[in-house]
Amino acid sequence: MTMIAAERAEARDTELNSLGFAKPPAETRVVVAMSGGVDSSVVAAQLKSEGYDVIGVTLQLYDHGAALAKKGACCAGQDIHDARRVAERMGFPHYVLDYENKFRESVIDEFADAYLAGATPVPCIRCNERVKFRDLLDTARDLDADCMATGHYIQRKDGAARAELHMAADPNRDQSYFLFSTTQEQLDYLRFPLGHLVSKDETRALAAEYGLSVADKPDSQDICFVPNGDYAAVIEKLRPGAADPGEIVDDNGNVLGTHRGVIHYTIGQRRGLGIGGLGDPLYVVRLEPETRRVVVGPRSALSTKTVNVTEVNWLGDDAYEGEIPCLVRIRSTRPPRPAILRPLPGRRAEVELLDPEDGVSPGQACVFYEPEGTRVLGGGWISLRRRPAA
């Protein structure tokens, strides 16, 4: 019997609390992952006000000295201070854990290496997968918590067979793209109290209601370890020589110009190539880091029909086999599009897009959704191999 089924059986004659447990909130311990922002602060304050046994935990993920001077990023010095103030106001214990080495090994190093390999990585997904939902979740279990709650905008619903992952009620805040790698075991343990809210205004209103100092705090915009969005500067610091110049060529190998380092370019980029006056607009269609070449071509060369996906995490009820109609999202900023998912051995898949997409980039995620409704069926990572549209 699964944990969800066992809880339901036990709850037949007992009312469930708001976190889904058949016992009073005061007897339910929940660890809240607190980044210091308004979202996770509201989660902690709300659960404490409902009478839960709340423990707040904040992760120090990168250099504390540098973080003190940088605002607008999660898990930095000011954010740790803000999380502590919320805990003091609401009256629950708060701990700061030094995960700097784990974060560098699990997230930052791979981010730099992926960029050097010509990919466009999404480190926030790896952070959720390898740090917050693995190491921090283990810490929550060590603290004898019944569950761990976060401020992510995504919904966890009890389905007929198991806990299900669903998009947030507010499509503008939905973070399902960044949480596709959440495993079923993790989903059974996690709670997302903000997923049902229809707007961020509701979250801020709750923060004001609880008297939290972060009620008007701006949202984080940058990747926490990338100040001002300057990816290239971070990579060059981590991997000296990464910005060596090279050639800009067309698909036939004709040299059209020079570039200032492959790490400065992404698939689909049009501006900033320095090769104007050649007639039709040209876009970056491929990066070849081994030869330090940036390959450009017409927009039609960006169109992709078939996408190869690796490290697939499957959350559907049906077996992962055959041809599976679904919707897929290939970038966080794009809406889900109809596709056919074809599972392959070794946690791989081939995804056929019913309508070709431009700018499919290796290193980005490909997230699967049910054809109708809001359920997340899983996802994987777009590999370096892709098949252009016919």
Solvent accessible surface area in square Angstrom, and as a share of the most:
residue,aa,sasa,rsa
1,M,184,0.82
2,T,75,0.44
3,M,86,0.38
4,I,6,0.03
5,A,39,0.30
6,A,42,0.33
7,E,31,0.14
8,R,84,0.31
9,A,33,0.26
10,E,117,0.53
11,A,15,0.11
12,R,197,0.72
13,D,145,0.75
14,T,60,0.35
15,E,156,0.70
16,L,73,0.36
17,N,21,0.11
18,S,85,0.55
19,L,11,0.06
20,G,19,0.19
21,F,20,0.08
22,A,21,0.16
23,K,65,0.28
24,P,71,0.45
25,P,41,0.26
26,A,75,0.58
27,E,112,0.50
28,T,0,0.00
29,R,83,0.30
30,V,0,0.00
31,V,0,0.00
32,V,0,0.00
33,A,15,0.12
34,M,4,0.02
35,S,30,0.19
36,G,0,0.00
37,G,22,0.21
38,V,5,0.03
39,D,30,0.16
40,S,5,0.04
41,S,0,0.00
42,V,0,0.00
43,V,0,0.00
44,A,0,0.00
45,A,0,0.00
46,Q,37,0.17
47,L,4,0.02
48,K,66,0.28
49,S,64,0.41
50,E,74,0.33
51,G,36,0.35
52,Y,4,0.01
53,D,48,0.25
54,V,2,0.01
55,I,11,0.06
56,G,0,0.00
57,V,2,0.01
58,T,0,0.00
59,L,7,0.03
60,Q,32,0.14
61,L,1,0.01
62,Y,23,0.09
63,D,74,0.38
64,H,75,0.33
65,G,51,0.49
66,A,60,0.46
67,A,1,0.01
68,L,109,0.54
69,A,97,0.75
70,K,34,0.14
71,K,168,0.71
72,G,33,0.32
73,A,2,0.02
74,C,36,0.21
75,C,5,0.03
76,A,1,0.01
77,G,4,0.04
78,Q,72,0.32
79,D,8,0.04
80,I,8,0.04
81,H,83,0.37
82,D,9,0.05
83,A,0,0.00
84,R,100,0.36
85,R,110,0.40
86,V,2,0.01
87,A,2,0.02
88,E,126,0.57
89,R,148,0.54
90,M,36,0.16
91,G,51,0.49
92,F,12,0.05
93,P,67,0.42
94,H,32,0.14
95,Y,104,0.40
96,V,52,0.30
97,L,47,0.24
98,D,104,0.54
99,Y,17,0.06
100,E,57,0.25
101,N,117,0.60
102,K,93,0.39
103,F,2,0.01
104,R,112,0.41
105,E,125,0.56
106,S,15,0.10
107,V,2,0.01
108,I,17,0.09
109,D,38,0.20
110,E,59,0.26
111,F,4,0.02
112,A,0,0.00
113,D,69,0.36
114,A,21,0.17
115,Y,13,0.05
116,L,55,0.27
117,A,47,0.36
118,G,3,0.03
119,A,11,0.09
120,T,17,0.10
121,P,21,0.13
122,V,17,0.10
123,P,6,0.03
124,C,57,0.34
125,I,0,0.00
126,R,19,0.07
127,C,11,0.07
128,N,9,0.05
129,E,44,0.20
130,R,53,0.19
131,V,0,0.00
132,K,37,0.16
133,F,3,0.01
134,R,110,0.40
135,D,22,0.11
136,L,2,0.01
137,L,8,0.04
138,D,74,0.38
139,T,30,0.17
140,A,0,0.00
141,R,96,0.35
142,D,118,0.61
143,L,52,0.26
144,D,114,0.59
145,A,10,0.08
146,D,41,0.21
147,C,0,0.00
148,M,0,0.00
149,A,0,0.00
150,T,4,0.02
151,G,11,0.11
152,H,25,0.11
153,Y,3,0.01
154,I,0,0.00
155,Q,31,0.14
156,R,42,0.15
157,K,86,0.36
158,D,76,0.39
159,G,12,0.11
160,A,109,0.84
161,A,59,0.46
162,R,77,0.28
163,A,0,0.00
164,E,25,0.11
165,L,1,0.01
166,H,17,0.07
167,M,35,0.15
168,A,9,0.07
169,A,45,0.35
170,D,10,0.05
171,P,111,0.70
172,N,135,0.69
173,R,69,0.25
174,D,24,0.13
175,Q,55,0.25
176,S,0,0.00
177,Y,4,0.01
178,F,55,0.23
179,L,1,0.01
180,F,1,0.00
181,S,14,0.09
182,T,3,0.02
183,T,54,0.31
184,Q,42,0.18
185,E,123,0.55
186,Q,27,0.12
187,L,1,0.00
188,D,22,0.12
189,Y,7,0.03
190,L,0,0.00
191,R,14,0.05
192,F,16,0.07
193,P,24,0.15
194,L,1,0.00
195,G,0,0.00
196,H,110,0.49
197,L,12,0.06
198,V,102,0.58
199,S,36,0.23
200,K,21,0.09
201,D,108,0.56
202,E,65,0.29
203,T,0,0.00
204,R,59,0.21
205,A,63,0.48
206,L,36,0.18
207,A,0,0.00
208,A,66,0.51
209,E,127,0.57
210,Y,35,0.13
211,G,35,0.34
212,L,8,0.04
213,S,64,0.41
214,V,3,0.02
215,A,12,0.10
216,D,127,0.66
217,K,39,0.17
218,P,107,0.68
219,D,41,0.21
220,S,56,0.36
221,Q,152,0.68
222,D,46,0.24
223,I,28,0.14
224,C,11,0.06
225,F,18,0.08
226,V,0,0.00
227,P,62,0.39
228,N,138,0.71
229,G,33,0.32
230,D,71,0.37
231,Y,82,0.31
232,A,10,0.08
233,A,51,0.40
234,V,20,0.12
235,I,0,0.00
236,E,76,0.34
237,K,172,0.73
238,L,32,0.16
239,R,59,0.22
240,P,119,0.75
241,G,47,0.45
242,A,17,0.13
243,A,20,0.15
244,D,63,0.33
245,P,87,0.55
246,G,15,0.14
247,E,65,0.29
248,I,0,0.00
249,V,3,0.01
250,D,33,0.17
251,D,89,0.46
252,N,131,0.67
253,G,29,0.28
254,N,80,0.41
255,V,83,0.48
256,L,54,0.27
257,G,20,0.20
258,T,106,0.61
259,H,9,0.04
260,R,151,0.55
261,G,0,0.00
262,V,11,0.06
263,I,7,0.03
264,H,52,0.23
265,Y,9,0.03
266,T,45,0.26
267,I,12,0.06
268,G,26,0.25
269,Q,45,0.20
270,R,120,0.44
271,R,196,0.71
272,G,65,0.62
273,L,11,0.05
274,G,79,0.76
275,I,19,0.09
276,G,71,0.69
277,G,86,0.83
278,L,96,0.48
279,G,72,0.70
280,D,112,0.58
281,P,63,0.40
282,L,38,0.19
283,Y,28,0.11
284,V,0,0.00
285,V,5,0.03
286,R,103,0.38
287,L,20,0.10
288,E,37,0.17
289,P,35,0.22
290,E,136,0.61
291,T,80,0.46
292,R,120,0.44
293,R,72,0.26
294,V,0,0.00
295,V,2,0.01
296,V,0,0.00
297,G,5,0.05
298,P,71,0.45
299,R,142,0.52
300,S,88,0.57
301,A,30,0.23
302,L,6,0.03
303,S,24,0.15
304,T,0,0.00
305,K,61,0.26
306,T,8,0.05
307,V,0,0.00
308,N,26,0.13
309,V,2,0.01
310,T,38,0.22
311,E,70,0.31
312,V,7,0.04
313,N,20,0.10
314,W,53,0.19
315,L,4,0.02
316,G,5,0.05
317,D,67,0.35
318,D,113,0.58
319,A,61,0.47
320,Y,60,0.23
321,E,116,0.52
322,G,53,0.51
323,E,110,0.49
324,I,25,0.13
325,P,80,0.50
326,C,4,0.03
327,L,42,0.21
328,V,2,0.01
329,R,28,0.10
330,I,4,0.02
331,R,48,0.18
332,S,47,0.30
333,T,122,0.71
334,R,61,0.22
335,P,76,0.48
336,P,32,0.20
337,R,86,0.31
338,P,59,0.37
339,A,2,0.01
340,I,34,0.17
341,L,0,0.00
342,R,66,0.24
343,P,25,0.15
344,L,64,0.32
345,P,103,0.65
346,G,67,0.65
347,R,141,0.52
348,R,85,0.31
349,A,1,0.01
350,E,36,0.16
351,V,0,0.00
352,E,43,0.19
353,L,1,0.01
354,L,85,0.42
355,D,87,0.45
356,P,62,0.39
357,E,12,0.05
358,D,41,0.21
359,G,4,0.04
360,V,1,0.00
361,S,1,0.01
362,P,13,0.08
363,G,15,0.14
364,Q,16,0.07
365,A,0,0.00
366,C,0,0.00
367,V,0,0.00
368,F,0,0.00
369,Y,1,0.00
370,E,41,0.18
371,P,70,0.44
372,E,151,0.68
373,G,52,0.50
374,T,53,0.31
375,R,20,0.07
376,V,0,0.00
377,L,19,0.09
378,G,0,0.00
379,G,0,0.00
380,G,0,0.00
381,W,20,0.07
382,I,4,0.02
383,S,21,0.14
384,L,118,0.59
385,R,145,0.53
386,R,56,0.20
387,R,138,0.50
388,P,83,0.52
389,A,26,0.20
390,A,153,1.18
